[in-house]
Amino acid sequence: MDEFVRVADKETGHHMSIPKARFDADPTLWRELKSDATYADGTPRPAKYKTDVSTEATKKSGNQAADIKE
């Protein structure tokens, strides 16, 4: 079974678990994180995608305050 490390992609900021061999092949692409790369059973943790808050906010339609019913 591969050993995994938790990393952040330097270009996108996404967090992911990758095999240590992939990290060692080109460590300049990644920033190693301190968080666990796998669950207790050895299953790699899912990716955590970085989003731009302002971009996500523009996707919302209308004013949220107007959606509140009194």
KOLLO-249325 format. One line per 5 residues: number of its first residue (from 1); for each residue y, z, x of N, C-alpha, C, CB. Coordinates in Angstrom, 1 decimal. Glycine has a CB too. Layout:
N
NUM = Y/Z/X/Y/Z/X/Y/Z/X/Y/Z/X  ...
***
This chain:
70
1 = -1.2/0.0/0.8/0.0/0.0/0.0/1.2/0.0/0.9/0.0/1.2/-1.0  2.2/-0.8/0.5/3.5/-0.9/1.3/4.3/0.4/1.2/4.3/-2.1/0.8  5.0/0.7/2.3/6.0/1.7/2.3/7.3/1.1/1.8/6.1/2.5/3.7  8.0/1.8/0.9/9.2/1.3/0.3/10.4/2.1/0.8/9.2/1.2/-1.2  11.6/1.5/0.8/12.8/2.2/1.1/13.8/1.8/0.0/13.4/1.8/2.5
6 = 14.7/2.7/-0.3/15.7/2.4/-1.3/17.0/1.9/-0.6/16.1/3.7/-2.2  17.5/0.8/-1.0/18.6/0.2/-0.3/19.6/-0.3/-1.3/18.1/-1.0/0.6  20.8/-0.6/-0.8/21.9/-1.3/-1.5/22.1/-2.6/-0.8/23.2/-0.4/-1.6  22.1/-3.7/-1.6/22.5/-5.0/-1.0/23.9/-5.0/-0.7/22.1/-6.1/-2.1  24.2/-5.3/0.6/25.6/-5.2/1.1/26.5/-6.3/0.4/25.7/-5.4/2.6
11 = 25.9/-7.4/-0.1/26.7/-8.4/-0.7/27.0/-8.1/-2.2/26.0/-9.7/-0.6  26.1/-7.6/-2.9/26.2/-7.4/-4.4/26.4/-5.9/-4.8/25.0/-7.9/-5.1  25.9/-5.0/-3.9/26.0/-3.6/-4.3/24.9/-3.1/-5.1/27.3/-3.3/-5.0  23.9/-4.0/-5.5/22.8/-3.6/-6.3/21.9/-2.7/-5.5/22.0/-4.9/-6.7  21.3/-1.7/-6.2/20.3/-0.8/-5.5/19.0/-1.3/-5.9/20.6/0.7/-6.0
16 = 18.1/-1.2/-4.9/16.7/-1.7/-5.2/15.7/-1.1/-4.2/16.6/-3.2/-5.1  14.5/-1.1/-4.5/13.4/-0.6/-3.6/12.7/-1.8/-3.0/12.4/0.3/-4.4  12.7/-1.9/-1.7/12.1/-3.0/-1.0/11.1/-2.5/0.0/13.1/-3.9/-0.4  10.1/-3.3/0.4/9.2/-2.9/1.4/9.9/-2.7/2.7/8.1/-4.0/1.6  9.5/-1.7/3.4/10.1/-1.3/4.7/10.1/-2.5/5.7/9.4/-0.1/5.3
21 = 9.0/-3.3/5.7/8.9/-4.4/6.5/10.1/-5.4/6.3/7.6/-5.1/6.4  10.4/-5.6/5.0/11.5/-6.5/4.6/12.9/-5.9/5.1/11.6/-6.7/3.1  13.0/-4.6/5.0/14.2/-4.0/5.5/14.3/-4.2/7.0/14.3/-2.5/5.1  13.2/-3.9/7.7/13.2/-4.0/9.2/13.4/-5.4/9.7/11.9/-3.4/9.7  13.0/-6.4/8.9/13.2/-7.8/9.3/14.6/-8.2/9.5/12.5/-8.7/8.3
26 = 15.5/-7.7/8.6/16.9/-8.0/8.7/17.8/-6.8/8.2/17.3/-9.3/8.0  17.9/-5.7/8.9/18.6/-4.6/8.4/20.1/-4.8/8.1/18.4/-3.4/9.3  20.7/-5.9/8.6/22.1/-6.1/8.4/22.4/-6.5/7.0/22.6/-7.2/9.4  21.4/-6.9/6.2/21.6/-7.2/4.8/21.7/-6.0/3.9/20.5/-8.1/4.3  21.2/-4.9/4.4/21.0/-3.7/3.5/21.7/-2.5/4.0/19.5/-3.4/3.4
31 = 22.0/-1.6/3.1/22.5/-0.2/3.5/21.4/0.7/2.9/24.0/0.1/2.9  20.8/1.5/3.8/19.7/2.3/3.3/20.3/3.5/2.6/18.9/2.8/4.6  19.7/3.9/1.5/20.1/5.0/0.6/19.2/6.2/0.8/20.1/4.5/-0.9  19.7/7.3/0.5/18.9/8.6/0.6/18.0/8.8/-0.6/19.8/9.7/0.8  18.2/8.1/-1.7/17.4/8.4/-2.9/16.0/7.8/-2.8/18.1/7.7/-4.1
36 = 15.1/8.4/-3.6/13.7/8.0/-3.5/13.5/6.5/-3.9/12.8/8.9/-4.5  12.7/5.8/-3.2/12.4/4.4/-3.4/11.3/4.2/-4.4/12.0/3.7/-2.1  10.4/5.3/-4.6/9.3/5.1/-5.5/9.2/6.4/-6.4/8.0/4.9/-4.7  8.4/6.2/-7.5/8.1/7.4/-8.3/6.9/8.1/-7.6/7.6/6.9/-9.7  6.5/9.3/-8.1/5.5/10.1/-7.5/4.2/9.4/-7.3/5.3/11.4/-8.3
41 = 3.9/8.4/-8.2/2.6/7.7/-8.1/2.7/6.5/-7.2/2.2/7.2/-9.5  3.8/6.3/-6.5/4.0/5.2/-5.6/4.6/3.9/-6.1/2.7/4.9/-5.0  4.8/3.9/-7.4/5.4/2.7/-8.1/6.9/2.6/-7.7/5.3/2.8/-9.6  7.3/1.4/-7.2/8.7/1.3/-6.8/9.7/1.5/-8.0/9.0/-0.1/-6.3  10.8/2.1/-7.8/11.8/2.4/-8.8/12.5/1.0/-9.2/12.8/3.4/-8.4
46 = 12.9/0.9/-10.4/13.5/-0.4/-10.8/14.9/-0.6/-10.2/13.7/-0.5/-12.3  15.4/-1.8/-10.1/16.7/-2.1/-9.6/17.8/-1.5/-10.4/16.9/-3.6/-9.4  18.9/-1.1/-9.8/20.1/-0.7/-10.5/21.2/-1.6/-10.2/20.4/0.9/-10.1  21.6/-2.4/-11.1/22.5/-3.5/-10.9/24.0/-3.0/-11.0/22.3/-4.6/-11.8  24.8/-3.3/-10.0/26.2/-2.9/-10.0/26.9/-3.8/-10.9/26.8/-2.9/-8.6
51 = 27.8/-3.3/-11.8/28.6/-4.1/-12.7/30.0/-3.8/-12.4/28.2/-3.8/-14.1  30.9/-4.7/-12.7/32.3/-4.5/-12.6/32.8/-4.0/-13.9/33.0/-5.9/-12.1  33.3/-2.8/-13.9/33.7/-2.2/-15.2/34.8/-3.1/-15.9/34.3/-0.8/-14.9  35.7/-3.6/-15.2/36.7/-4.4/-15.9/36.1/-5.7/-16.5/37.9/-4.8/-14.9  35.2/-6.3/-15.9/34.5/-7.5/-16.4/33.7/-7.1/-17.7/33.5/-8.1/-15.4
56 = 33.0/-6.0/-17.7/32.3/-5.5/-18.8/33.2/-5.2/-20.0/31.4/-4.3/-18.5  34.4/-4.6/-19.7/35.3/-4.3/-20.7/35.9/-5.5/-21.5/36.5/-3.5/-20.2  36.1/-6.6/-20.7/36.6/-7.8/-21.4/35.6/-8.5/-22.3/37.0/-8.8/-20.3  34.3/-8.1/-22.1/33.3/-8.7/-23.0/33.3/-8.1/-24.4/31.9/-8.5/-22.4  33.9/-6.9/-24.5/33.9/-6.2/-25.8/35.0/-6.9/-26.7/34.2/-4.7/-25.6
61 = 34.7/-7.0/-27.9/35.6/-7.6/-28.8/36.4/-6.6/-29.6/34.9/-8.5/-29.9  37.7/-6.8/-29.7/38.6/-6.0/-30.4/38.9/-4.6/-29.7/38.1/-5.7/-31.8  39.6/-3.8/-30.5/39.9/-2.5/-30.0/38.9/-1.5/-30.5/41.3/-2.1/-30.4  38.3/-0.7/-29.6/37.2/0.2/-30.1/37.8/1.3/-31.0/36.6/0.9/-28.9  39.1/1.7/-30.8/39.7/2.7/-31.6/39.8/2.2/-33.0/41.1/3.1/-31.0
66 = 40.0/1.0/-33.2/40.0/0.4/-34.6/38.7/0.4/-35.3/40.6/-1.0/-34.6  37.6/0.5/-34.5/36.3/0.5/-35.1/35.9/1.9/-35.7/35.3/0.1/-34.1  36.6/2.9/-35.3/36.3/4.3/-35.7/36.7/4.5/-37.2/37.0/5.4/-34.9  35.8/5.0/-38.0/36.0/5.2/-39.4/36.4/6.6/-39.6/34.8/4.8/-40.3  37.4/6.9/-40.4/37.9/8.2/-40.6/37.4/8.7/-42.0/39.4/8.3/-40.6
***
